[in-house]
Amino acid sequence: MFPHTLGGIVEEFAETIIYVIALVYLWRFKLSDFESCLLRKLNFELSHINQ
């Protein structure tokens, strides 16, 4: 149906797209924002447990 080389090209292209998405995500990820959000969530949960 499709030539083997076309399948290889599609596979490599898809892999490259996945790596680009992961790199952009890691580049935009800010650990301090994540930590502050996590701390707020934990404090909220703990405050409800103590009541």
C-alpha positions, 0 to 999 in steps of 0.5 A: 500500500505505502512504501516502507520509506514513507512510513519511516519518514512519517514515524521520524516526523511524528517523533520529532513533533513529540520531542518539540512539544515536550521541550516547549513544555519543559521550557515554559514550565516554572517550578516556582509556580508549581510549588506555590500552587502545590503549597496552596492546595496542601494548606487548603486541604490541611485547613479543612482537615483541622476543622 
